[in-house]
Amino acid sequence: MVTVDITMVIQMINMVVLMFLLNGVLYKPIKKILQERSEKMQGMQNDVAKFEENARLRQEEVDAKMSKASGKAKAALDAARAEAQAAGDEKMASIKAEVDEFKETQLAEINTQIDTAQQELKANLDGFATDMASKILGRAL
């Protein structure tokens, strides 16, 4: 059984003193350390957020510069292609003109050879006709 006597009062006083001592020695310092840690963590989270924002802004800058550089490179490539195409077209036109000129000279030369051959054949036509008639008839005409 529990009896109420002086030891119970002393134990209650002892518990109250222990609570005040523990509160002053243990609980308040631990609460203070936890509060400081919480503030430090909050500060670190703010720093991380700032760094992430800076990283995002720099990435956007890099992306914009890359896009601009890509546009310039594409424009330069298109200009080079157009220049090469123009040079190729010009070269093809000059080669075609040379080929056409060569073709015309060859056709003119062939036409003159044909005309010369026709004139020679017409000149020798009487001789050929006489030779053939003599071979067909088997006697000289």
C-alpha positions in Angstrom: 0.0 0.0 0.0 0.9 3.5 -0.5 1.2 5.7 2.5 1.3 9.4 2.5 4.1 10.6 4.6 7.0 13.0 4.5 9.0 10.9 2.0 6.3 11.3 -0.6 6.5 15.1 -0.3 10.3 15.0 -0.5 10.0 12.8 -3.6 7.6 15.3 -5.2 9.9 18.2 -4.4 12.8 16.1 -5.7 10.8 15.6 -9.0 10.1 19.3 -9.4 13.7 20.2 -8.8 14.8 17.5 -11.3 12.4 18.9 -13.9 13.7 22.4 -13.5 17.4 21.2 -13.6 16.7 19.0 -16.6 14.8 21.8 -18.3 17.7 24.2 -17.8 20.6 21.8 -18.4 19.2 19.4 -21.1 15.9 20.5 -22.7 16.6 24.2 -23.4 20.1 23.6 -24.9 18.7 20.7 -27.1 15.8 22.9 -28.2 18.3 25.7 -28.9 20.5 23.4 -31.0 17.5 22.0 -32.9 16.3 25.6 -33.6 19.8 26.6 -34.9 19.9 23.5 -37.1 16.5 24.3 -38.4 17.6 27.8 -39.2 20.8 26.6 -40.8 18.9 24.0 -42.9 16.5 26.7 -44.0 19.4 28.9 -45.0 21.0 26.1 -46.9 17.7 25.4 -48.7 17.5 29.1 -49.6 21.1 28.9 -51.0 20.3 25.8 -53.0 17.2 27.5 -54.4 19.3 30.5 -55.4 21.9 28.2 -57.0 19.3 26.3 -58.9 17.8 29.6 -60.1 21.2 30.8 -61.3 21.8 27.5 -63.0 18.5 27.7 -64.7 19.2 31.3 -65.9 22.6 30.3 -67.1 21.2 27.3 -68.9 18.7 29.6 -70.6 21.5 31.9 -71.7 23.5 29.0 -73.1 20.4 27.7 -74.9 19.8 31.1 -76.4 23.4 31.5 -77.5 23.4 28.0 -78.9 20.2 28.7 -80.8 21.6 32.0 -82.1 24.9 30.2 -83.1 22.9 27.4 -84.8 20.9 30.0 -86.8 24.1 31.7 -87.9 25.7 28.4 -88.9 22.5 27.5 -90.8 22.5 30.8 -92.6 26.2 30.4 -93.4 25.6 26.9 -94.7 22.7 28.0 -96.8 24.7 30.9 -98.2 27.6 28.5 -99.0 25.2 26.1 -100.7 23.6 28.8 -102.8 27.1 30.0 -103.8 28.2 26.5 -104.7 24.9 26.0 -106.6 25.4 29.2 -108.5 29.1 28.3 -109.3 28.0 24.8 -110.4 25.2 26.3 -112.6 27.7 28.7 -114.2 30.2 25.9 -114.8 27.4 23.7 -116.3 26.3 26.6 -118.6 29.9 27.2 -119.8 30.4 23.4 -120.4 27.1 23.2 -122.2 28.1 26.2 -124.4 31.4 24.5 -125.2 29.6 21.2 -126.0 27.0 23.0 -128.2 29.8 24.9 -130.0 31.8 21.6 -130.5 28.6 19.9 -131.8 27.9 22.7 -134.2 31.5 22.6 -135.6 31.3 18.8 -135.9 27.8 19.0 -137.6 29.2 21.6 -140.0 32.2 19.4 -140.8 30.0 16.4 -141.3 27.7 18.4 -143.6 30.6 19.6 -145.7 31.9 16.0 -145.9 28.5 14.8 -147.0 28.3 17.5 -149.6 31.8 16.7 -150.9 30.9 13.0 -151.0 27.6 13.7 -152.9 29.5 15.9 -155.4 32.1 13.2 -156.0 29.4 10.5 -156.4 27.5 12.7 -158.8 30.7 13.3 -160.8 31.4 9.6 -160.9 27.8 8.7 -161.5 28.2 8.4 -165.2 31.3 6.2 -164.8 29.6 4.0 -162.3 26.5 3.6 -164.5 28.6 2.7 -167.5 30.6 0.2 -165.5 27.5 -1.4 -164.1 25.8 -1.6 -167.5 28.9 -3.2 -169.0 29.0 -5.7 -166.1 25.3 -6.5 -166.5 25.4 -6.8 -170.2 28.8 -8.5 -170.1 30.3 -6.3 -172.8 31.9 -2.9 -172.9 29.8 0.1 -173.8 
